[in-house]
Amino acid sequence: MSRMPRRTLLKAAAAAGAAAQFSWSLGAAPASAAGNADHTGEPVALTWLESGGLGAAPGSTLGVPWPKGQYAKDQTFALSTEDGKDVPVQTWPIGYWPDGSLKWTAHAVGPEADARKLSLTAGVPAAPSKKVTAVREGGTITVSTGVITAKLGTNGSALVRTVTRGSTEIARDGRLVLVRQGEIEDGDQGGEKYERYESVIEEAVVEQDGPVRAVVRIDGRHRKGSRSWMPFSVRLYFYAGADSFRMVHTITYDGTVEPGKAAGDFVRGLGVRFTVPMRDEAYDRHVRIGGDGTGLLREAVKGVTGLRRDPGAAVREAQFAGRKLPDPATWDQRVTTRLQYIPEWGDYTLSQLSADGFGLRKRTKKGHGWIGAGGGRRASGFGYVGGPSGGFSFGLRDFWEKHPAQLDIRDAHTDEAEVTLWLWSPEAQPMDLRFYHDGMEQDTYAEQLEGLNITYEDYEPGFGTPYGIARTSELLFWANESTPAPETLAQQVDAVRTPPQLAAPPKQLVKAKVFGGLFAEPDRSTAAKSKIEDHLDFLFSYYKDQVEMRRWYGFWDYGDIMHTYDPTRHQWCYDVGGYAWDNSELSPDLWLWYAYMRSGRADIYRFAEAMTRHTGEVDVYHLGKWAGLGTRHGVQHYADSAKQQRIANTTYRRMFYFLTADERVGDLMHANVDSDETFLALDPIRKIRTEPYTPDRHALSIGFGTDWSGLVSAWLTEWERRGPKWEKARARVLSTMETIAAQPNGFVQGVGLYDLDTGKFAIADKPAVGVSHLSAMFGLVELNAELIDMIDMPAFEAAWIDYCRYFNATKAEQAARYGSNFGTLLLFQGHSRQDAYAAVRTGDVTLATRAWKQFYSSADAWDYKESTDWSTKKVEGPTGPVPGSEAAWVSTNTTALYGLAAIQNLALVGDRMP
C-alpha cells in the first residue's frame, strides 16, 4: 500500500459507502469544519468548586478557554453576579491560537466575589473600589490591597518586612528558616551538629501590579556565614480589598548525601517565620491553633477561666470569644488583685509527625517544662496570635498530608511573638534522601539489565540522587484588625485547607475544543455508556480510597500513587523497584485532568492538582546536569537511573496551568523549552544500544514517541503563551513536525537524528519500522490532536493517521503497508483511542468499529474487560495493617489508559458503540 496524503485519504474515505455516512463527533473536526468559530459572545457561567472559605481567602484566579477566532487578543471582559451586580475582575491572556485570537484568558477576583455563581462576558470590567497596587521604591516593594499594606524586601533576609493594617503593624520580618543536620546515625535522632540558616534575597520582581491582583516573586538561597544552599522561589499574591495574602513557596534540594555515609546535608527543619508585635495585656492576648476539621484550641496567654476565683461570666465569655476584656477594676477583686500569680503561657507547639496524629503542648517560656495541651488525628495547619489591637492568622495547606509539619508560637508573653510554620518539623527524623540500597554489585549495564528483569528497577551507580528535585508549598496569612470571631476563624481554616477555586464549566471547555477536543461531558443516555461511566467513577473512587488506606502521604510523596499491586501480600509494591511510585507512568495525570474537565467534579480536581504539584516538582530535576529530565517510576521518586523527557513532559502540567494561570507551573513549563539540550548530557537508551553512539549536537538520536512528545509539548506551550522564547519554540514545533512527516515511514520510522541548531530531523535514507507500545502513551495522542487542530500540515496529519490506523491492525496489514510488521505489541485497549481519532479524521467507520472492539476485547490479559469483577474485597486484620479494601486486578498503567480510552472514545465515536 502506497503512502497517501491526508486529503487523498479523506477523499477515499468519503467515497467508501458506509464511511461516507459517518457523522462527525464531538472531537476534532476536519479542517473545513474546525475553523467555524462561535462569535455569539454568550456569557460563561463560573462557579466555585467548593463553598468553604469563601470571603476569607484573598481571592481566586482561573483560566477560561475560547473557541478559535472568537475573541481578538485585546478583548476585555466583565464579570457580574446572577442578579446583575458588577464584580471587579482583572484579565490577561495566557494562551493564543496560531491566528492570534485568544485561546485562554486568566481572570482574577478579590474576596468580594463570593457569590455562588458569576457570569463572564465580553465587556468593560468594573473597577475595584479598593485597588491593589505594587510599587518598587529603592530596596522595598510596597503592596497595598486597600485594606493591608505589605513592604517586601528586595535584599537581605526578610521577604516581608512589615504588614500593616491602617496604622497598626500586624507582623514583620517574614523570612525563611532552615535547620541543617550534618550527620545522622542509624537508630537514633542523629548527631548534634545543627546549623541554622535564614533566607537571603537575590532577586525580587513585580510580576503583576493590579488593579485586582498583584504578584511579587522573590528568589534567593538559605545562608549561614559563607555558605548558601537550598535555593528558594517564593511568590506573594495580593488581591484588591483583601486582608490576607498568599505565599507559594518552592525549595530545590541541592545538598549532598551519599548512600552508606552518615555525613551529609540532612534537613532537620524547613519553615517560614514571622515576628508579631504584641501590644495588649497578657489576658487579652489570644492564641488559636487549628485541630481536627475546623476545631480550634482557643486560649489566652494569661487565662482567667477555670480559676479558683471567678472574675465573672462576662469576663470569662469575652476571653473565650476573643473580645477585649472589661476593665479589671470591674472584675471580682479576688481575681484582679492576684493577676500576677496566674502563669503566662508564651510558647505553643503543634506537631504533626504522621498522617494519623498530632500533639499539642505549651509552656510558660524557654527553659521551663512543656505541658500537654491535647492532640488529635489531623490538624488543619492553622494558627493565630494577637489581641483586640490586631492579630496575625497563618496557615499551611496540606498540613497533615505533607507531614512532618509543625506550627510554633514563641514568646507571646513578650512584646514580640514569633510564629513559625514548619514545612518539615524539626521534631521529626531528619530528611534522609540517601539512596535506599547499596547497588547489590550491579556495576555493568548487563548486570543492571538483569536487575531490571527481576525488580523492574533500572539501577545505575550515582543516578539515585535527589540533587535538583523540588517541592512547592502553599501558605496563607491574614492581618486581622482584632481577634476574629470563631465563625471567621472557621472560614480562615477552610480557606487554608481548600483554597476557594473559581472554575469554568465543562460545557465551555468542550465548546472551546481545547486539549485536542478529546472529551465530552458524561453521557448516560444508553446502558453501555452508563456502564463505562460507572467504571470511570469506580476507578477514581478506588484510587482516592487507596490514598487514604495506604497512607500515600508525606512531604515528598503526597500527590503520587503506586504503580503495581501485590495480591499475595494484599499490598501495593511500595518496596519493589519500578513497581512502586508511579511517577506519571502511562499518563495518570492526563486521565485525571480529562476526567475533571468533562465532569467539573471538585474531588477529581483536587486529586489532579496534588498530582501535578508532585510530579512536576519531585519527579523532575530542576538543577544540575539532568535539569529538564524526569525519573522513571521507583521505590524513591528520584531513584531509578532512567532520566527521561517522558516524565518531565510539559503535557502533564498544561491543564493545571491553563485552568488556573499558576505561575509556578508556568515556570516549570518554560524551563523545558531548551530541554532538547539534555540529549547531549544523557542518552536515554544507552543500556540497550547495539551499536556505538556518542551524542552529537548535529545528530542526536531522539525518538518520535516519548522523547519528541516531551519536547514538542514544551515548545507548543511556550508558543501558545507567547513566552520569552516563543518564536524559537514555534520554529521547533513546525520544523520537527515537517521532518517527522517527511521520514520514509513517518511516525512508524520511530527515531531520527536531530540537529540542535536547526531544530530539524535528518530525513532517513531508507524506511524502517520502530514502533513501541510506549511511544504514544505519554501524551503523544493528546498532543498530536492539539497540533493537528491548530496547524494545517496535511503531511503531518497523514503520518499520524497512518500510525493510528496501523498500530491495532493485523501483522499482515502492517507488513503490507510498511514491509514488515510492528513486532510484539501491548496496550491495545489504550491504543483504541487512536483508532477512534483516525476514524473521526478520515470518516472510516471500520476504524470506529475497531476502536470499540479493542476497547472491549483487547488481547492484553491485564486490560479491563466488561467481564472484570468491578468491585472491591475487604481487607482486615490479620491480612493487612489497617482495614480497607482491595481490587487486586487494578493496575495503574491499565487504569490510566482505560480512563483515557474511555473518555476519548465516548467523545469521538460514542455514537458508534456496539
C-alpha positions in Angstrom: 0.0 0.0 0.0 1.5 3.3 -1.0 1.5 6.4 1.2 -1.4 8.8 0.5 -1.6 12.4 1.8 -4.4 13.3 4.2 -6.6 15.0 1.6 -6.4 11.8 -0.5 -7.2 9.7 2.5 -10.3 11.8 3.3 -11.5 11.7 -0.3 -11.1 8.0 -0.5 -13.0 7.5 2.8 -15.8 9.8 1.7 -16.3 7.7 -1.4 -16.4 4.4 0.6 -20.2 3.9 1.1 -20.8 3.4 4.8 -17.8 5.6 5.7 -19.4 8.4 3.8 -22.3 8.2 6.2 -20.1 8.5 9.3 -21.1 11.6 11.2 -18.6 14.0 12.9 -18.5 13.5 16.6 -17.7 15.8 19.5 -14.0 15.6 18.9 -11.8 17.4 16.5 -13.5 18.1 13.2 -11.8 18.2 9.8 -10.0 21.4 8.8 -13.0 22.7 6.9 -15.2 22.4 10.0 -12.7 23.3 12.7 -12.4 26.9 11.7 -16.1 27.7 12.3 -15.7 30.0 15.3 -18.6 30.8 17.6 -18.9 34.6 17.8 -22.1 34.7 19.8 -20.3 36.0 22.9 -22.7 34.2 25.2 -21.9 34.6 29.0 -19.8 31.9 30.6 -21.2 30.8 34.0 -18.4 30.5 36.5 -18.9 28.6 39.8 -16.8 27.8 42.8 -15.5 24.2 43.2 -16.3 24.3 46.9 -18.1 26.7 49.1 -15.8 26.6 52.1 -13.6 29.6 52.8 -15.4 32.0 50.5 -14.9 35.5 51.7 -11.9 34.6 53.9 -9.4 33.8 51.1 -7.6 36.7 49.5 -9.1 35.9 46.1 -9.0 33.4 43.2 -7.7 33.1 39.7 -9.0 30.9 36.9 -8.4 30.3 33.3 -11.2 30.3 30.7 -10.8 28.9 27.1 -12.3 30.3 24.0 -13.0 28.8 20.5 -10.6 29.6 17.8 -11.2 33.1 16.4 -13.9 34.1 18.8 -12.0 37.0 20.5 -9.1 39.2 19.4 -6.1 39.5 21.7 -7.1 42.9 23.1 -10.6 41.7 24.1 -11.7 42.9 27.6 -14.1 41.0 29.9 -16.6 41.9 32.6 -17.9 39.8 35.5 -21.2 40.0 37.3 -23.4 38.1 39.8 -26.6 36.3 38.9 -28.6 39.4 39.9 -26.5 41.7 37.6 -24.2 43.2 40.2 -20.8 44.1 38.7 -17.8 42.3 40.2 -14.3 43.7 39.6 -12.1 41.4 37.6 -8.6 41.6 36.2 -8.0 39.8 32.9 -4.9 38.9 31.0 -4.2 36.4 28.1 -2.4 33.2 28.9 -2.8 31.4 25.6 -3.3 32.2 21.9 -4.4 30.3 18.9 -1.9 30.4 16.0 -4.1 33.1 14.3 -3.5 35.4 17.3 -7.0 35.1 18.7 -7.5 34.3 22.4 -7.3 30.7 23.4 -7.1 31.1 27.2 -7.7 34.1 29.4 -6.9 34.4 33.1 -9.3 36.2 35.4 -8.6 37.3 39.0 -11.2 38.2 41.5 -10.9 39.5 45.1 -12.8 38.4 48.2 -15.9 40.3 47.4 -16.6 37.8 44.5 -18.1 35.3 46.9 -21.4 34.9 45.1 -22.1 31.2 44.3 -22.4 31.9 40.6 -20.8 34.5 38.4 -21.2 35.4 34.8 -18.2 36.3 32.5 -18.9 38.2 29.3 -17.0 40.3 26.8 -17.2 43.9 28.0 -15.6 46.6 30.2 -14.6 45.4 33.6 -15.8 47.1 36.8 -13.0 48.9 38.7 -12.5 47.7 42.3 -13.4 50.2 45.0 -10.1 49.3 46.6 -7.4 48.7 44.1 -4.3 46.6 44.8 -1.0 48.4 43.9 2.6 47.3 43.9 5.3 49.9 43.7 9.0 49.5 43.9 11.0 52.3 45.5 14.6 51.8 46.3 15.1 48.5 48.1 11.4 48.0 49.0 8.3 46.8 47.1 5.2 48.2 48.7 2.0 46.4 48.1 -1.4 47.7 49.2 -4.7 45.9 48.9 -6.7 48.9 50.1 -7.0 47.1 53.5 -3.5 46.0 54.3 -0.1 47.2 53.2 3.0 44.9 52.9 6.5 46.2 52.5 8.5 43.4 50.8 12.3 43.1 50.7 14.5 43.1 47.6 17.6 42.3 49.5 18.6 41.0 53.0 16.8 38.2 54.9 13.2 39.4 55.3 10.9 38.7 52.3 8.1 40.5 54.1 9.5 43.4 56.1 6.2 44.6 57.5 2.5 44.0 57.2 0.3 46.8 58.5 -3.5 47.3 58.7 -4.2 51.0 58.8 -1.5 52.4 61.1 -1.1 49.2 63.1 1.8 46.9 62.4 0.4 43.3 62.5 3.6 41.3 61.5 7.1 41.9 60.5 10.4 40.2 59.4 8.8 37.4 57.4 11.8 35.2 56.5 12.6 31.6 55.6 14.5 29.3 58.0 16.4 26.1 57.5 18.0 23.8 60.0 20.7 21.5 58.7 22.0 18.4 60.4 25.4 17.5 59.2 25.4 13.9 60.4 22.9 11.2 61.2 23.4 7.8 62.9 21.1 4.9 62.3 18.8 4.1 65.1 18.7 7.5 66.8 17.8 11.1 66.1 21.3 11.8 64.8 24.3 13.8 65.7 24.5 17.1 67.5 25.8 19.2 64.6 23.0 21.6 63.8 23.3 24.7 61.6 20.7 27.4 61.3 20.2 29.2 58.0 18.0 32.1 57.0 16.8 33.3 53.7 18.9 35.8 51.7 17.2 37.5 48.8 19.0 37.5 45.4 16.2 38.9 43.2 12.7 40.4 43.6 10.4 41.2 40.7 6.9 42.7 40.5 5.1 40.4 38.1 1.6 41.9 38.3 0.6 45.3 39.9 -3.2 45.3 39.9 -5.8 46.6 39.8 -7.3 43.3 41.3 -4.2 41.1 41.7 -0.6 41.8 42.4 2.2 39.2 42.3 5.7 39.6 43.6 8.3 36.9 43.0 11.4 36.7 45.3 14.3 34.3 44.7 17.2 33.5 46.8 19.0 31.0 49.0 19.3 30.0 52.6 22.6 31.3 54.1 24.7 30.8 57.2 28.0 32.5 57.2 29.8 32.0 53.9 27.6 29.0 52.8 24.5 29.4 50.7 22.4 26.5 49.7 18.8 25.2 49.2 17.6 27.8 46.6 14.0 29.1 47.0 11.5 30.8 44.8 8.6 32.5 46.6 5.6 34.2 45.1 3.4 36.5 47.2 -0.2 37.1 46.0 -2.3 40.1 47.0 -5.9 40.8 45.9 -7.9 44.1 46.0 -9.8 44.5 49.2 -8.3 41.5 50.9 -6.9 41.5 54.5 -4.8 38.5 53.6 -2.1 37.3 51.2 -1.0 34.0 49.8 2.5 32.6 49.6 3.6 29.9 47.1 7.0 28.6 48.4 9.3 26.4 46.4 12.6 24.9 47.5 15.0 23.0 45.4 17.3 20.5 47.1 21.0 21.0 46.2 22.6 19.2 49.1 24.9 16.2 49.1 24.0 12.9 50.5 25.7 9.6 49.8 24.4 6.0 50.3 26.0 4.4 53.3 27.5 7.7 54.6 26.4 9.3 57.8 27.7 12.7 57.0 25.8 15.0 54.5 23.2 17.7 54.1 20.3 16.5 56.0 17.4 18.9 56.5 16.3 18.9 60.1 13.8 21.8 59.8 12.4 23.9 57.0 10.0 26.8 57.7 8.5 30.3 57.3 8.8 32.6 60.3 7.2 35.9 61.2 7.6 38.3 64.2 4.2 39.5 65.6 4.1 42.6 67.8 2.1 42.1 71.0 0.5 45.2 72.4 -2.4 44.0 74.5 -2.4 43.0 78.1 -1.5 39.3 78.7 -5.1 38.4 79.5 -6.1 40.0 76.1 -3.6 38.1 74.1 -5.3 35.2 72.3 -3.9 32.0 70.8 -5.8 29.9 68.3 -4.5 26.7 66.9 -6.4 24.5 64.5 -7.1 20.9 65.3 -9.3 18.4 63.5 -11.7 19.9 60.9 -12.5 23.4 61.9 -11.7 22.7 65.6 -9.6 25.2 67.5 -7.6 25.4 70.6 -8.9 28.8 72.0 -6.8 30.2 74.8 -5.3 33.3 76.2 -1.7 33.9 77.2 -3.0 34.6 80.7 -6.2 32.7 81.1 -8.8 33.9 83.6 -11.2 31.0 83.2 -11.3 27.9 85.4 -9.7 29.7 88.3 -10.5 29.1 91.9 -11.9 32.6 92.0 -14.3 33.7 89.2 -13.8 37.1 87.5 -17.4 37.0 86.3 -19.3 35.4 83.5 -18.9 38.4 81.2 -15.1 38.3 81.6 -14.8 34.6 81.0 -17.1 34.6 78.0 -15.3 37.6 76.4 -11.9 35.9 76.8 -13.1 32.7 75.2 -14.8 34.6 72.4 -11.6 36.7 71.8 -13.1 40.1 72.7 -11.3 42.7 74.8 -12.0 42.2 78.4 -13.7 44.7 80.6 -11.5 46.9 82.8 -10.1 44.6 85.6 -11.5 47.1 88.1 -14.9 45.7 87.3 -13.9 42.1 87.9 -14.2 40.2 91.1 -11.3 41.8 93.0 -10.2 38.4 94.4 -9.0 37.8 90.8 -7.9 41.3 90.0 -5.5 41.6 93.0 -3.9 38.2 92.1 -3.4 38.5 88.4 0.4 38.4 88.9 0.1 34.9 90.1 -1.6 33.5 87.0 1.0 31.9 84.6 1.6 33.4 81.2 1.8 30.7 78.6 4.1 32.2 75.9 5.0 29.1 73.9 2.8 26.7 71.9 3.6 23.9 69.5 1.5 21.6 67.4 3.5 18.9 65.7 2.1 16.5 63.0 4.7 13.8 62.6 2.4 11.4 60.7 -0.8 11.5 58.8 -2.6 10.0 61.8 -1.8 12.1 64.8 -0.8 15.4 66.1 0.2 16.6 69.6 -0.3 20.0 71.2 1.8 21.3 74.1 2.6 24.6 75.7 5.0 26.1 78.2 5.4 29.4 80.0 8.7 30.3 78.4 12.0 28.9 77.3 13.9 26.8 79.9 10.7 25.5 81.5 8.8 22.3 81.1 6.2 21.6 78.5 2.6 20.8 79.4 0.4 18.6 77.2 -2.5 20.5 75.7 -4.2 17.7 73.9 -4.0 16.3 70.5 -5.9 14.7 67.7 -5.7 13.0 64.4 -5.3 15.5 61.6 -4.6 19.2 62.2 -5.7 21.9 59.8 -2.4 23.7 59.8 -3.9 26.9 61.0 -2.9 29.3 63.8 -3.5 32.8 65.2 -1.8 35.0 67.7 -2.9 38.6 68.7 -5.5 40.6 70.5 -8.0 43.4 70.3 -5.4 45.7 68.8 -4.7 43.3 65.9 -3.5 39.8 65.3 -1.9 37.5 62.7 -3.5 34.4 61.3 -1.4 31.9 59.4 -1.9 28.6 57.7 0.0 25.9 55.8 -2.0 23.9 53.2 -1.9 20.1 53.1 -0.5 20.2 56.6 -1.1 16.6 57.6 -1.0 15.2 54.1 2.6 16.5 53.7 3.8 15.6 57.2 6.0 16.0 59.1 4.8 19.6 59.7 4.6 21.8 62.7 3.3 25.2 64.0 5.2 27.1 66.7 4.2 30.2 68.6 7.0 31.6 70.8 7.3 34.4 73.3 3.6 35.5 73.1 4.0 36.8 76.6 6.6 39.4 75.5 6.5 42.4 73.2 7.3 40.3 70.2 5.8 36.9 69.5 7.4 34.6 66.9 5.4 32.2 64.7 7.0 29.5 62.5 5.2 27.3 60.0 7.4 24.3 59.7 7.1 22.6 56.3 9.5 20.0 57.7 9.2 19.6 61.5 12.4 19.9 63.4 11.0 17.3 65.8 10.8 14.7 63.1 13.6 12.4 61.9 15.9 14.4 59.7 15.1 14.4 56.0 17.0 11.4 54.7 17.3 11.4 50.9 20.1 8.8 50.6 19.5 6.1 48.0 17.9 3.1 49.6 20.2 0.2 48.7 24.0 -0.4 48.1 23.7 -1.3 44.5 24.0 -5.1 45.0 27.0 -5.2 42.7 25.1 -4.0 39.7 28.2 -2.4 38.2 27.8 -3.1 34.5 24.9 -2.5 32.1 24.5 -6.2 31.7 24.1 -6.7 35.5 21.7 -3.7 35.7 19.5 -5.1 33.0 19.4 -8.4 34.9 18.3 -6.4 37.9 15.6 -4.8 35.8 14.4 -8.2 34.9 13.7 -9.2 38.5 12.7 -6.0 40.4 11.9 -3.8 37.4 14.3 -1.2 38.7 16.7 0.4 36.3 19.7 0.9 38.6 22.9 2.7 37.8 25.5 3.9 40.3 25.3 7.6 41.1 21.9 8.1 39.4 19.7 7.7 42.5 20.4 11.3 43.6 17.9 13.9 44.9 20.1 16.8 43.8 17.8 19.1 41.9 14.4 17.9 42.9 12.0 20.5 44.3 8.8 20.8 46.4 6.2 23.6 46.4 4.0 24.5 49.4 1.2 27.0 49.8 0.6 29.3 52.8 -2.0 31.9 53.8 -1.7 34.9 56.1 -4.2 37.3 57.5 -3.6 40.7 59.1 -6.7 41.0 61.4 -7.8 44.3 63.0 -8.6 42.3 66.1 -9.0 38.7 67.2 -11.5 37.2 64.7 -14.8 35.7 65.8 -15.0 31.9 65.9 -17.0 31.9 62.7 -14.5 33.9 60.9 -11.6 31.8 62.2 -13.5 28.7 60.9 -13.7 30.3 57.4 -10.0 31.0 57.5 -9.4 27.4 58.4 -11.5 26.3 55.4 -9.5 28.7 53.1 -6.2 27.1 54.3 -7.4 23.6 53.9 -9.1 24.1 50.5 -8.4 27.4 48.9 -11.6 28.6 47.0 -11.2 28.0 43.3 -13.3 29.6 40.7 -13.9 27.4 37.6 -15.3 27.5 34.1 -17.9 24.8 33.4 -17.2 21.6 31.4 -19.6 23.0 28.7 -17.2 25.8 28.0 -14.1 23.6 27.9 -15.8 21.2 25.4 -17.1 24.1 23.3 -13.7 25.7 23.0 -12.2 22.4 21.7 -9.0 22.8 23.8 -6.6 20.0 24.5 -7.5 18.4 21.2 -11.2 18.3 21.6 -10.9 14.8 23.0 -13.5 14.9 25.8 -17.2 15.5 26.2 -19.5 15.8 29.2 -20.6 12.5 30.8 -23.5 10.9 28.9 -25.6 8.2 30.4 -28.2 8.1 27.7 -27.6 4.4 27.0 -26.9 1.4 29.2 -23.5 0.9 27.5 -22.4 4.5 28.1 -23.7 4.4 31.6 -21.7 1.3 32.4 -18.5 2.9 31.2 -19.3 6.0 33.3 -19.8 3.7 36.3 -16.4 2.1 35.6 -14.7 5.5 35.4 -16.3 6.5 38.7 -15.2 3.3 40.3 -11.6 3.7 39.3 -11.3 7.2 40.6 -13.1 6.4 43.9 -10.8 3.4 44.3 -7.6 5.4 44.0 -9.0 8.1 46.2 -9.7 5.4 48.9 -6.3 3.8 48.4 -4.5 7.1 49.1 -6.2 7.1 52.5 -5.9 3.4 53.2 -2.3 3.0 52.2 -1.3 6.4 53.6 0.2 7.8 50.4 1.1 10.9 52.3 4.3 12.8 53.2 6.3 15.8 52.2 7.9 14.2 49.2 5.3 11.6 48.4 1.9 13.3 48.6 0.2 13.5 45.2 1.6 10.4 43.7 0.1 6.9 43.5 1.5 3.4 43.3 2.2 1.5 40.1 1.5 -2.2 40.8 -0.3 -4.3 43.3 0.9 -7.4 45.0 -2.1 -9.6 45.6 -0.2 -12.1 47.7 0.7 -9.5 50.3 -2.5 -7.6 49.8 -0.3 -4.6 49.4 1.0 -2.3 46.7 4.6 -3.0 45.6 5.9 0.0 47.5 9.3 -1.7 48.0 9.7 -3.5 44.7 11.8 -1.4 42.2 9.9 0.1 39.4 6.6 -1.2 40.7 6.4 1.3 43.5 5.7 5.1 43.0 4.2 5.7 39.6 5.9 8.9 38.5 3.4 9.6 35.7 4.0 6.3 34.0 1.5 6.0 31.2 -0.2 9.3 32.0 -2.4 9.0 35.1 -2.0 12.8 35.2 -3.9 13.1 31.9 -6.5 10.7 32.9 -7.4 12.7 36.0 -7.4 16.1 34.2 -9.6 14.8 31.4 -11.9 13.3 34.0 -12.1 16.6 35.7 -12.6 18.7 32.6 -15.5 16.7 31.4 -17.2 16.4 34.8 -16.3 19.6 36.8 -16.0 17.4 39.9 -14.1 19.1 42.7 -12.8 15.9 44.2 -11.2 14.9 40.9 -9.7 18.4 40.5 -8.1 18.3 43.9 -6.6 14.9 43.3 -5.2 16.0 39.9 -3.9 19.2 41.4 -2.0 17.4 44.1 -0.5 15.0 41.5 0.5 17.9 39.2 2.2 19.7 42.1 4.1 16.5 42.9 5.1 15.1 39.6 6.2 18.4 38.2 8.4 19.1 41.2 9.6 15.9 42.9 9.8 13.6 39.9 11.8 16.1 37.8 15.3 17.7 38.1 15.5 21.4 38.2 19.2 21.8 38.8 22.3 20.0 37.7 23.3 18.0 34.7 19.8 16.4 34.4 17.8 19.6 34.7 14.8 19.2 32.5 14.6 15.4 32.8 12.3 13.3 35.0 12.8 10.0 36.8 11.1 6.7 35.9 8.9 5.1 38.5 10.5 3.5 41.5 10.8 3.0 45.3 12.1 6.6 45.6 10.9 9.3 43.3 14.4 10.1 42.1 15.9 6.6 42.5 15.7 5.0 39.0 18.5 5.6 36.6 16.1 6.2 33.6 16.1 10.0 33.5 13.8 10.9 30.6 11.7 13.5 28.8 8.6 11.4 29.2 8.4 12.2 32.9 9.3 15.9 32.7 6.7 16.1 30.0 5.0 19.6 29.9 1.8 17.8 28.7 1.2 16.8 32.3 1.4 20.4 33.6 -0.5 22.2 30.8 -4.0 21.6 32.0 -3.4 22.8 35.6 -1.7 25.9 34.2 -4.4 26.9 31.8 -7.2 26.2 34.3 -5.5 28.3 37.0 -2.8 30.5 35.4 -0.5 29.2 38.2 2.8 30.9 37.8 4.9 28.2 39.4 3.7 25.6 36.9 4.3 28.2 34.2 8.0 28.4 35.4 8.3 24.6 35.1 6.9 24.6 31.6 9.1 27.5 30.4 12.2 25.7 31.9 11.6 22.9 29.5 11.9 24.9 26.3 15.5 24.2 25.9 15.4 20.6 27.3 16.4 19.2 23.9 19.9 20.1 25.1 19.6 17.3 27.7 20.2 14.7 25.0 23.8 15.9 24.9 24.1 15.1 28.7 22.4 11.7 28.8 21.4 9.1 26.2 18.1 7.7 27.3 18.6 4.3 25.7 22.3 3.9 26.4 21.9 0.5 28.0 20.2 -1.2 25.1 22.1 0.2 22.1 23.7 -2.4 20.0 25.9 0.0 18.1 28.4 2.6 19.3 26.8 6.0 19.9 28.3 9.3 21.0 25.9 12.3 21.4 26.5 14.7 18.5 24.9 18.2 18.6 24.0 17.9 15.0 22.9 14.2 15.1 21.2 13.4 18.3 19.2 10.2 18.4 15.7 11.2 19.5 12.6 9.0 19.4 9.4 10.3 17.8 7.3 9.0 20.7 8.2 9.5 24.4 11.2 11.8 23.6 9.6 14.1 21.0 6.3 14.4 22.8 8.0 15.8 25.8 10.0 18.3 23.8 7.2 19.5 21.5 4.8 19.9 24.4 7.1 22.5 25.9 7.6 24.2 22.6 3.9 24.3 21.9 3.1 25.7 25.3 5.8 28.4 25.0 4.3 29.4 21.6 0.8 29.4 22.9 1.7 31.5 25.9 3.9 33.9 23.8 6.7 33.3 26.3 10.1 34.8 26.0 11.3 32.1 23.6 8.0 31.6 21.7 9.4 32.4 18.2 12.2 29.8 18.6 9.6 27.4 20.1 7.2 27.9 17.2 10.0 27.2 14.7 10.9 24.0 16.6 7.3 22.8 16.6 7.0 23.4 12.8 10.4 22.1 11.8 10.1 18.8 13.8 6.6 18.2 12.6 7.7 18.7 9.0 10.7 16.5 9.3 8.9 13.7 11.1 6.2 13.8 8.4 9.0 13.6 5.7 10.5 10.4 7.1 10.1 7.4 4.8 7.7 5.8 7.3 6.6 8.9 9.2 6.0 8.1 12.9 6.5 4.4 12.2 10.1 5.2 11.5 10.4 5.5 15.3 13.6 7.6 15.6 15.5 10.3 13.9 18.8 12.3 14.1 18.1 15.7 15.4 20.1 18.9 14.9 20.1 21.2 17.9 21.0 24.2 15.9 18.4 23.8 13.0 15.7 22.1 15.1 15.2 19.6 12.3 15.4 15.8 12.0 17.6 14.5 9.2 15.5 12.5 6.7 16.4 8.9 6.8 17.9 7.2 3.7 15.6 4.2 3.9 12.4 3.2 5.6 12.5 1.5 9.0 9.9 0.2 11.5 10.5 1.3 15.1 7.2 1.0 16.9 6.9 0.6 20.7 3.7 0.2 22.7 5.0 3.0 24.9 5.7 5.5 22.1 2.3 7.2 22.1 1.2 6.5 25.7 2.9 9.5 27.3 0.7 12.2 25.9 1.5 11.9 22.2 -2.1 11.0 21.3 -3.4 14.1 23.1 -0.6 16.4 21.9 -0.9 15.4 18.2 -4.6 16.0 18.3 -3.9 19.6 19.5 -1.2 20.1 16.9 -3.4 18.9 14.1 -6.2 21.0 15.2 -4.0 24.1 15.4 -1.7 23.7 12.4 -2.7 22.9 8.9 0.1 20.5 7.8 -1.6 17.7 5.8 1.6 15.6 5.6 2.0 15.5 9.4 -1.6 14.6 9.9 -1.3 11.8 7.3 1.8 10.4 9.0 0.0 10.4 12.4 -3.2 8.9 11.0 -1.2 6.1 9.4 0.4 5.4 12.8 -3.1 5.4 14.5 -4.5 3.2 11.7 -1.8 0.5 11.8 -0.9 0.1 15.4 -4.0 -2.0 16.1 -4.0 -3.5 12.6 -3.1 -7.1 11.9 0.5 -8.1 11.4 -0.3 -8.8 7.7 -1.8 -5.4 7.3 1.3 -3.8 8.9 3.6 -5.8 6.7 1.7 -4.9 3.6 1.9 -1.2 4.3 5.5 -1.0 5.7 7.3 -4.0 4.5 7.4 -5.6 8.0 5.1 -5.9 10.9 5.5 -4.0 14.2 6.6 -7.0 16.2 5.1 -7.9 19.6 2.9 -5.0 20.9 0.9 -4.4 24.0 -1.6 -1.9 25.4 -4.2 -2.3 22.6 -7.1 -1.0 24.8 -5.1 2.2 25.4 -4.4 2.5 21.7 -8.1 2.1 20.8 -8.4 5.9 21.2 -6.1 6.2 18.2 -8.5 4.1 16.2 -11.3 6.4 17.3 -9.3 9.5 16.4 -8.4 8.2 13.0 -12.0 7.2 12.4 -13.2 10.8 13.0 -10.4 12.4 10.9 -10.9 10.1 8.0 -14.6 9.2 8.2 -13.7 5.5 8.2 -16.4 3.5 10.0 -14.3 0.4 10.2 -11.8 2.2 12.5 -14.6 3.3 14.8 -15.8 -0.3 15.0 -12.2 -1.5 15.7 -11.8 1.2 18.4 -14.7 -0.3 20.4 -13.6 -3.9 19.7 -10.1 -3.2 21.1 -11.6 -1.3 24.0 -13.9 -4.1 25.0 -11.9 -7.1 23.8 -8.3 -6.3 23.9 -5.9 -9.3 23.6 -3.9 -8.0 26.6 -4.8 -10.1 29.7 -4.4 -7.1 32.0 -6.7 -4.8 30.2 -10.0 -4.2 31.8 -13.0 -6.1 30.4 -16.7 -6.0 30.9 -16.3 -9.4 32.5 -13.9 -8.0 35.1 -15.2 -8.1 38.6 -15.7 -4.4 39.0 -15.8 -4.5 42.8 -13.5 -4.5 45.8 -12.9 -7.0 48.6 -12.5 -6.3 52.2 -9.0 -6.3 53.8 -8.8 -6.5 57.5 -6.5 -8.0 60.2 -4.5 -10.1 60.2 -4.4 -9.7 56.4 -3.2 -6.1 56.4 -2.1 -3.5 58.9 -5.3 -1.4 58.6 -8.8 -2.3 57.5 -9.9 -1.3 54.0 -10.5 -2.7 50.6 -8.6 -4.0 47.6 -9.2 -4.6 43.9 -6.3 -6.9 43.2 -6.9 -6.7 39.5 -6.3 -3.0 39.3 -3.0 -1.7 37.8 -2.2 2.0 37.5 -0.9 1.5 33.9 -4.2 0.0 32.8 -6.3 2.4 34.9 -4.7 5.4 33.2 -5.1 4.0 29.7 -8.6 2.7 30.3 -9.6 6.1 31.6 -8.2 8.0 28.7 -9.5 5.5 26.1 -13.0 5.5 27.7 -13.2 9.3 27.8 -11.9 9.8 24.3 -13.7 7.0 22.6 -17.0 8.2 24.1 -16.3 11.8 22.9 -15.1 10.8 19.4 -17.1 7.7 18.4 -19.7 7.4 21.2 -22.4 7.2 18.6 -20.7 4.1 17.1 -20.8 1.9 20.3 -21.7 -1.7 19.6 
